[in-house]
Amino acid sequence: MLVIEYKVKAKKTQYNAIDEAIRTTQFIRNKALRYWEDNHGATKYDLNKQCKRLAEEFEWAKNLNSQARQSAAETGAKVRTWSAISRFFDNCKKKVAGKKGYPKY
């Protein structure tokens, strides 16, 4: 994995917009994880549909780009919902010793 770090110099309103986007992404991830727990057999496509429903239900969630909302629920980085779910099941199948890494909120 390639990680690029840099320091951002921005205005206070830009920092606030970044913070709001991060909070919205965390909210969507947590809601997607709860949806998966409540609906056994839910797929990553169901989680994407859930993102759309959340945007319709919460006006402030609609402010975040649809691709960013879906990214919070799809595979990819460690914090994304479906990636955490699939990693948990992979660890169970491989019979990894100790904790299996159940997805957390």
TIMARBA-496895 format. One record per atom (N, C-alpha, C, O): atom name; x, y negated, z. Coordinates in pm, 1 decimal, padded with zeros to 6 digits. Each point is the difference from the previous one (the first is absolute). Example, Ala and Ser with C-alpha at 12.3 -4.5 7.8 and 13.67 -1.06 7.14 Angstrom:
% TIMARBA-496895
PT atome       c1       c2       c3
PT     N  01319.0  00569.0  00780.0
PT    CA -00089.0 -00119.0  00000.0
PT     C  00090.0 -00120.0  00000.0
PT     O  00103.6  00001.9  00066.5
PT     N -00138.6 -00106.9 -00138.5
PT    CA  00082.0 -00119.0  00006.0
PT     C -00077.0 -00109.0  00073.0
PT     O  00050.9 -00110.8  00016.9
% end
This chain:
% TIMARBA-496895
PT atome       c1       c2       c3
PT     N  00084.7  00116.6  00000.0
PT    CA -00084.7 -00116.6  00000.0
PT     C  00089.5 -00123.3  00000.0
PT     O  00099.1 -00006.6  00072.8
PT     N -00134.7 -00088.5 -00153.6
PT    CA  00073.3 -00124.9 -00011.7
PT     C -00067.2 -00105.4  00086.1
PT     O -00120.4 -00023.0 -00011.3
PT     N  00198.3 -00040.7  00097.0
PT    CA -00053.3 -00104.0  00087.4
PT     C  00074.3 -00129.3 -00030.1
PT     O  00123.0 -00004.7  00002.5
PT     N -00199.1 -00099.4 -00030.6
PT    CA  00058.2 -00131.1 -00025.9
PT     C -00049.3 -00094.3  00108.4
PT     O -00120.3 -00011.0  00023.7
PT     N  00213.5 -00056.9  00042.0
PT    CA -00036.5 -00094.8  00103.9
PT     C  00042.6 -00139.4 -00042.4
PT     O  00103.7 -00018.8 -00063.7
PT     N -00185.3 -00077.6  00100.0
PT    CA  00035.1 -00138.1 -00024.9
PT     C -00075.0 -00088.1  00098.0
PT     O -00101.9  00040.0  00056.3
PT     N  00153.1 -00159.7 -00036.8
PT    CA -00063.3 -00093.2  00091.9
PT     C -00086.7 -00095.9 -00081.0
PT     O  00043.2 -00056.1 -00100.7
PT     N -00165.1  00039.2  00147.0
PT    CA -00094.6 -00087.0 -00068.8
PT     C -00004.7 -00134.7  00071.6
PT     O -00009.6 -00007.0  00122.5
PT     N  00016.6 -00097.6 -00200.5
PT    CA -00020.2 -00134.7  00053.5
PT     C -00129.8 -00050.1 -00060.3
PT     O -00008.4 -00027.1 -00119.8
PT     N -00091.6  00015.5  00204.0
PT    CA -00132.3 -00035.8 -00049.3
PT     C -00063.9 -00102.4  00092.7
PT     O  00052.7 -00032.9  00106.3
PT     N -00166.4 -00015.5 -00149.9
PT    CA -00078.1 -00094.0  00080.6
PT     C -00085.8  00078.9  00098.5
PT     O -00020.8  00120.3 -00015.6
PT     N -00027.8 -00190.1  00116.2
PT    CA -00080.8  00065.9  00102.7
PT     C -00124.5  00065.6 -00060.8
PT     O -00039.2  00108.2  00043.6
PT     N -00022.7 -00170.6 -00141.6
PT    CA -00119.0  00058.9 -00062.4
PT     C  00035.1  00128.7 -00074.2
PT     O -00080.5  00093.0 -00004.7
PT     N  00199.7 -00087.6 -00052.8
PT    CA  00042.7  00121.2 -00070.0
PT     C  00027.4  00112.7  00099.4
PT     O -00034.8  00115.3 -00025.4
PT     N  00097.3 -00148.7  00138.6
PT    CA  00021.0  00101.6  00103.6
PT     C -00134.0  00052.5  00051.6
PT     O -00015.3  00120.0  00022.8
PT     N -00081.3 -00209.5 -00004.5
PT    CA -00132.8  00041.0  00045.4
PT     C -00067.0  00091.9 -00101.4
PT     O -00066.1  00096.5  00038.3
PT     N  00082.3 -00125.4 -00167.2
PT    CA -00058.8  00085.0 -00104.1
PT     C  00064.6  00138.8  00000.3
PT     O -00068.5  00100.5 -00019.0
PT     N  00198.8 -00095.1  00040.4
PT    CA  00069.9  00128.8  00007.0
PT     C -00049.1  00079.9  00120.0
PT     O -00027.1  00119.5 -00011.6
PT     N  00015.6 -00185.4  00127.1
PT    CA -00048.7  00067.8  00120.5
PT     C -00141.4  00053.2 -00019.7
PT     O -00031.1  00111.5  00042.0
PT     N -00053.5 -00190.3 -00105.1
PT    CA -00137.7  00043.1 -00024.9
PT     C -00004.5  00120.8 -00094.2
PT     O -00079.6  00091.9  00019.5
PT     N  00165.6 -00092.8 -00121.4
PT    CA  00005.5  00113.8 -00092.7
PT     C  00046.5  00126.2  00071.5
PT     O -00051.2  00108.7 -00026.6
PT     N  00146.6 -00122.2  00116.1
PT    CA  00049.5  00116.0  00075.3
PT     C -00109.7  00053.4  00091.9
PT     O -00020.5  00121.1  00007.5
PT     N -00049.3 -00209.2  00061.5
PT    CA -00108.9  00043.8  00088.7
PT     C -00112.1  00067.6 -00078.8
PT     O -00056.5  00099.7  00044.9
PT     N  00024.8 -00153.8 -00161.8
PT    CA -00105.0  00059.7 -00082.8
PT     C  00041.9  00138.9 -00046.7
PT     O -00080.8  00092.9  00000.1
PT     N  00207.0 -00078.5 -00040.1
PT    CA  00050.8  00130.1 -00042.8
PT     C -00006.0  00101.1  00114.1
PT     O -00038.3  00115.0 -00021.7
PT     N  00075.2 -00155.9  00141.8
PT    CA -00006.3  00089.3  00115.1
PT     C -00144.9  00039.7  00030.0
PT     O -00027.6  00115.4  00033.0
PT     N -00063.7 -00210.4 -00044.6
PT    CA -00141.4  00028.5  00022.8
PT     C -00050.6  00104.0 -00099.8
PT     O -00068.2  00095.3  00037.9
PT     N  00102.0 -00114.0 -00165.0
PT    CA -00045.4  00092.9 -00103.7
PT     C  00060.0  00137.5  00021.7
PT     O -00068.7  00100.7 -00016.8
PT     N  00195.9 -00094.8  00054.0
PT    CA  00064.8  00128.1  00026.0
PT     C -00070.0  00072.0  00115.0
PT     O -00028.2  00119.5 -00009.6
PT     N  00000.3 -00190.9  00117.4
PT    CA -00065.7  00061.2  00115.3
PT     C -00141.2  00047.1 -00034.0
PT     O -00041.5  00107.7  00042.8
PT     N -00031.7 -00187.3 -00118.7
PT    CA -00134.8  00040.0 -00041.3
PT     C  00004.6  00122.4 -00091.0
PT     O -00084.5  00088.9  00010.8
PT     N  00183.0 -00084.0 -00100.3
PT    CA  00014.1  00115.6 -00089.0
PT     C  00034.0  00125.3  00080.1
PT     O -00051.5  00108.2 -00028.6
PT     N  00137.6 -00122.6  00128.3
PT    CA  00034.4  00114.4  00084.4
PT     C -00122.1  00047.3  00078.8
PT     O -00022.5  00120.4  00012.6
PT     N -00055.6 -00213.0  00039.9
PT    CA -00121.8  00037.4  00072.6
PT     C -00098.7  00069.3 -00093.1
PT     O -00064.3  00097.4  00039.2
PT     N  00051.9 -00147.3 -00163.0
PT    CA -00088.4  00062.1 -00098.3
PT     C  00044.1  00143.3 -00026.9
PT     O -00083.8  00089.8 -00008.4
PT     N  00214.7 -00067.2 -00005.2
PT    CA  00052.5  00134.3 -00024.9
PT     C -00029.1  00092.3  00118.3
PT     O -00036.4  00116.1 -00018.7
PT     N  00052.8 -00168.3  00140.5
PT    CA -00026.8  00082.1  00118.6
PT     C -00147.8  00036.5  00011.1
PT     O -00033.7  00111.5  00039.8
PT     N -00053.6 -00204.3 -00074.5
PT    CA -00144.5  00023.8  00013.0
PT     C -00057.3  00083.9 -00113.5
PT     O -00104.2  00063.3  00017.3
PT     N  00169.6 -00061.3 -00132.3
PT    CA -00050.5  00070.9 -00117.8
PT     C  00103.3  00103.8 -00044.3
PT     O  00085.7 -00027.2 -00084.0
PT     N -00095.8  00145.3  00141.8
PT    CA  00095.3  00106.2 -00033.4
PT     C -00010.1  00033.1 -00148.3
PT     O -00109.4  00011.2 -00055.4
PT     N  00223.7  00003.9 -00007.0
PT    CA  00003.0  00029.1 -00142.7
PT     C  00008.9 -00125.2 -00086.4
PT     O -00004.0  00009.3 -00122.6
PT     N  00016.2 -00126.4  00185.2
PT    CA  00011.2 -00124.4 -00076.2
PT     C  00133.8 -00001.1 -00074.1
PT     O  00102.4  00041.7  00054.1
PT     N -00104.7 -00089.8 -00178.2
PT    CA  00120.8 -00005.8 -00082.1
PT     C  00052.1 -00142.8 -00005.2
PT     O -00062.6 -00092.3  00052.1
PT     N  00177.8  00075.5 -00115.6
PT    CA  00054.8 -00135.3 -00012.0
PT     C -00089.0 -00087.6 -00087.3
PT     O  00000.5 -00122.3  00013.9
PT     N -00076.1  00183.2 -00102.9
PT    CA -00092.7 -00077.3 -00083.2
PT     C -00117.9 -00050.6  00083.9
PT     O -00051.5 -00109.3 -00023.5
PT     N  00010.1  00189.2  00120.5
PT    CA -00103.8 -00044.6  00092.4
PT     C  00048.9 -00118.8  00082.7
PT     O -00076.7 -00091.2  00030.8
PT     N  00204.7  00093.3  00004.6
PT    CA  00056.2 -00111.4  00076.2
PT     C  00003.0 -00127.1 -00084.5
PT     O -00021.5 -00109.4  00052.0
PT     N  00048.2  00123.3 -00182.7
PT    CA -00002.8 -00116.2 -00089.5
PT     C -00141.0 -00058.0 -00008.6
PT     O -00017.4 -00121.8 -00001.0
PT     N -00082.3  00208.6 -00005.2
PT    CA -00138.5 -00046.5 -00002.5
PT     C -00034.2 -00070.8  00130.1
PT     O -00074.1 -00098.3  00000.8
PT     N  00128.2  00148.6  00108.3
PT    CA -00022.6 -00062.6  00129.7
PT     C  00057.6 -00141.5  00002.0
PT     O -00058.1 -00089.2  00061.8
PT     N  00170.3  00067.8 -00127.8
PT    CA  00060.1 -00133.7 -00007.5
PT     C -00094.4 -00097.6 -00068.1
PT     O -00013.0 -00114.6  00043.0
PT     N -00052.5  00159.3 -00148.3
PT    CA -00095.1 -00085.3 -00070.6
PT     C -00118.4 -00034.1  00089.9
PT     O -00045.8 -00114.2  00002.7
PT     N -00003.4  00213.7  00070.6
PT    CA -00112.0 -00023.8  00091.1
PT     C  00037.4 -00099.5  00110.2
PT     O -00081.3 -00083.4  00039.8
PT     N  00205.3  00093.5  00008.9
PT    CA  00045.2 -00091.9  00103.8
PT     C  00005.3 -00142.8 -00052.7
PT     O -00034.6 -00094.0  00071.6
PT     N  00077.9  00077.3 -00196.8
PT    CA  00005.3 -00133.0 -00059.5
PT     C -00139.8 -00058.6 -00015.9
PT     O -00019.0 -00121.0  00012.9
PT     N -00078.4  00206.5 -00040.7
PT    CA -00137.9 -00047.4 -00012.7
PT     C -00060.3 -00033.3  00136.9
PT     O -00081.2 -00091.6  00013.0
PT     N  00122.2  00167.1  00087.5
PT    CA -00055.9 -00018.6  00133.4
PT     C  00063.0 -00118.2  00073.5
PT     O -00070.2 -00074.4  00068.4
PT     N  00200.5  00056.4 -00081.7
PT    CA  00072.5 -00105.6  00070.1
PT     C  00051.7 -00101.4 -00101.6
PT     O  00084.7  00032.3 -00083.3
PT     N -00135.3 -00152.6  00090.4
PT    CA  00035.6 -00104.0 -00096.4
PT     C  00149.9 -00032.1  00003.8
PT     O  00061.1 -00023.2 -00104.3
PT     N -00002.7  00022.0  00223.0
PT    CA  00141.5 -00032.7  00011.8
PT     C  00088.6  00110.1 -00057.6
PT     O  00113.5 -00027.3 -00039.0
PT     N -00162.1  00149.8  00032.8
PT    CA  00078.2  00108.2 -00061.1
PT     C  00005.4 -00015.5 -00150.8
PT     O  00092.9  00048.1 -00064.9
PT     N -00192.3 -00115.3  00009.7
PT    CA -00003.7 -00022.3 -00144.5
PT     C  00110.2 -00097.5 -00044.0
PT     O  00038.3 -00001.9 -00117.0
PT     N  00012.3 -00078.6  00210.6
PT    CA  00106.0 -00094.8 -00033.1
PT     C  00129.9  00070.3 -00039.1
PT     O  00082.4 -00056.6 -00071.9
PT     N -00064.3  00178.9  00119.0
PT    CA  00118.4  00077.6 -00035.8
PT     C -00023.3  00066.5 -00135.8
PT     O -00107.7  00053.5 -00026.2
PT     N  00207.6 -00057.4 -00057.8
PT    CA -00006.8  00057.5 -00134.2
PT     C -00046.7  00145.7  00007.4
PT     O  00035.7  00072.1  00093.2
PT     N -00115.1 -00029.2 -00191.2
PT    CA -00053.3  00136.7  00001.0
PT     C  00111.8  00103.6 -00007.0
PT     O -00010.7  00106.8  00060.3
PT     N  00116.6 -00137.2 -00132.7
PT    CA  00111.6  00094.7 -00007.6
PT     C  00069.9  00012.3  00134.9
PT     O  00043.8  00108.7  00037.8
PT     N -00033.4 -00218.9  00034.3
PT    CA  00061.5  00004.2  00132.7
PT     C -00088.5  00077.6  00097.4
PT     O  00050.5  00072.6  00085.7
PT     N -00182.2 -00087.8 -00098.7
PT    CA -00091.3  00076.6  00086.3
PT     C  00013.9  00149.2 -00027.4
PT     O  00007.8  00079.5  00093.6
PT     N -00004.5 -00040.8 -00220.1
PT    CA  00011.8  00141.8 -00034.1
PT     C  00136.7  00053.3  00038.2
PT     O  00012.6  00116.7  00037.2
PT     N  00089.0 -00199.2 -00045.7
PT    CA  00134.3  00042.0  00036.6
PT     C  00007.6  00037.1  00148.2
PT     O  00077.4  00087.7  00038.3
PT     N -00156.4 -00153.3  00043.5
PT    CA -00002.1  00031.1  00143.3
PT     C -00054.4  00139.7  00025.2
PT     O  00031.4  00061.2  00102.1
PT     N -00112.7 -00010.0 -00193.9
PT    CA -00061.5  00130.9  00019.1
PT     C  00069.1  00110.8 -00078.4
PT     O -00018.3  00117.6  00031.6
PT     N  00096.5 -00151.8 -00132.2
PT    CA  00059.7  00101.8 -00086.4
PT     C  00134.1  00048.0  00051.9
PT     O  00044.6 -00036.4  00108.8
PT     N  00018.5  00120.2 -00191.4
PT    CA  00130.4  00054.8  00035.0
PT     C  00107.3 -00104.4 -00018.9
PT     O -00020.9 -00100.9 -00067.3
PT     N  00133.4  00125.3  00125.7
PT    CA  00111.2 -00093.3 -00016.6
PT     C  00076.8 -00014.9  00130.0
PT     O  00053.6  00097.5  00052.7
PT     N -00048.4 -00216.4 -00002.2
PT    CA  00077.4 -00028.9  00120.1
PT     C -00056.1  00073.5  00121.0
PT     O -00112.4  00050.0 -00002.7
PT     N  00191.6 -00044.2  00107.9
PT    CA -00038.0  00076.8  00117.5
PT     C -00126.4 -00050.6  00066.6
PT     O -00070.0  00077.3  00065.4
PT     N  00039.4 -00203.5 -00080.2
PT    CA -00115.3 -00055.2  00071.6
PT     C -00130.5  00020.9 -00074.6
PT     O -00106.0 -00032.6  00053.4
PT     N  00109.7  00084.6 -00172.4
PT    CA -00121.8  00014.0 -00077.9
PT     C -00074.5  00126.1  00042.0
PT     O  00060.0  00101.3  00036.0
PT     N -00188.7 -00110.3 -00041.7
PT    CA -00086.2  00101.2  00059.4
PT     C  00018.0  00138.3 -00061.2
PT     O  00031.7  00095.1  00071.4
PT     N -00051.1 -00082.7 -00201.5
PT    CA  00003.7  00133.0 -00059.8
PT     C  00137.7  00063.3  00011.3
PT     O  00011.7  00121.9  00013.1
PT     N  00091.4 -00203.0 -00018.1
PT    CA  00134.9  00051.9  00017.2
PT     C  00016.8  00060.5  00138.6
PT     O  00059.4  00106.8  00014.7
PT     N -00111.4 -00174.5  00086.7
PT    CA  00008.5  00051.2  00136.6
PT     C -00080.2  00128.8  00015.3
PT     O  00043.5  00092.7  00068.3
PT     N -00159.6 -00086.9 -00131.1
PT    CA -00084.8  00119.7  00007.8
PT     C  00068.6  00118.6 -00067.3
PT     O  00006.4  00109.0  00056.9
PT     N  00044.9 -00130.6 -00178.0
PT    CA  00063.4  00111.4 -00072.1
PT     C  00128.3  00045.1  00068.6
PT     O  00031.1  00119.1 -00000.8
PT     N  00044.9 -00212.6  00060.7
PT    CA  00121.0  00037.6  00072.4
PT     C -00035.4  00086.6  00120.7
PT     O  00071.3  00095.4  00031.0
PT     N -00181.7 -00128.4  00037.7
PT    CA -00044.7  00078.8  00114.5
PT     C -00030.1  00143.7 -00042.5
PT     O  00044.8  00094.8  00064.5
PT     N -00121.2 -00079.0 -00173.6
PT    CA -00033.9  00134.2 -00045.5
PT     C  00121.5  00075.9 -00052.5
PT     O  00008.8  00121.6  00017.3
PT     N  00084.2 -00191.0 -00080.7
PT    CA  00123.6  00064.5 -00044.7
PT     C  00079.5  00052.6  00118.9
PT     O  00053.0  00111.1 -00004.4
PT     N -00044.8 -00190.9  00110.5
PT    CA  00070.8  00044.6  00120.1
PT     C -00068.5  00120.2  00063.5
PT     O  00066.8  00088.3  00053.6
PT     N -00199.9 -00084.3 -00059.3
PT    CA -00073.2  00115.2  00054.7
PT     C  00027.6  00125.3 -00083.4
PT     O  00021.8  00108.0  00055.0
PT     N -00022.8 -00122.6 -00188.3
PT    CA  00025.2  00114.4 -00088.1
PT     C  00141.7  00053.5  00016.3
PT     O  00022.5  00120.9 -00003.9
PT     N  00072.8 -00211.9  00022.0
PT    CA  00139.9  00039.7  00015.4
PT     C  00031.3  00047.5  00140.6
PT     O  00111.0  00045.0  00028.0
PT     N -00210.3 -00055.4  00061.2
PT    CA  00014.3  00039.7  00140.1
PT     C  00118.2 -00069.8  00066.0
PT     O  00084.0  00063.0  00064.2
PT     N -00079.8 -00194.0 -00081.8
PT    CA  00103.6 -00081.3  00060.4
PT     C -00014.8  00007.4  00151.4
PT     O -00110.2 -00012.7  00053.3
PT     N  00221.8  00033.3  00015.0
PT    CA -00003.4  00010.9  00145.5
PT     C -00032.8 -00135.5  00061.7
PT     O  00039.0 -00104.2 -00052.8
PT     N -00110.8  00106.3  00164.6
PT    CA -00032.5 -00123.3  00069.7
PT     C -00121.7 -00068.4 -00058.6
PT     O -00089.5  00063.4 -00055.9
PT     N  00089.3 -00196.7  00070.6
PT    CA -00113.9 -00077.7 -00048.0
PT     C -00004.5  00000.9 -00151.9
PT     O  00103.2 -00003.7 -00067.0
PT     N -00223.7  00008.7  00014.8
PT    CA -00018.5  00009.3 -00145.4
PT     C -00016.0 -00136.5 -00065.8
PT     O  00002.1 -00009.3 -00122.7
PT     N -00018.0 -00096.6  00201.4
PT    CA -00013.1 -00133.6 -00056.9
PT     C -00140.7 -00035.4 -00040.4
PT     O -00022.3 -00054.7 -00108.0
PT     N -00074.6  00086.0  00195.5
PT    CA -00139.1 -00034.5 -00030.3
PT     C -00009.3 -00149.8 -00025.9
PT     O  00057.6 -00078.7  00075.1
PT     N -00129.0  00037.4 -00179.8
PT    CA -00008.5 -00143.4 -00032.3
PT     C -00052.0 -00082.1  00117.0
PT     O -00096.8  00037.7  00066.1
PT     N  00162.6 -00150.4 -00041.5
PT    CA -00036.8 -00086.4  00112.1
PT     C -00057.6 -00131.4 -00051.6
PT     O  00020.9 -00039.1 -00114.9
PT     N -00092.9 -00026.4  00202.5
PT    CA -00056.4 -00131.1 -00032.0
PT     C  00101.2 -00107.6  00024.9
PT     O -00028.6 -00117.8 -00021.2
% end
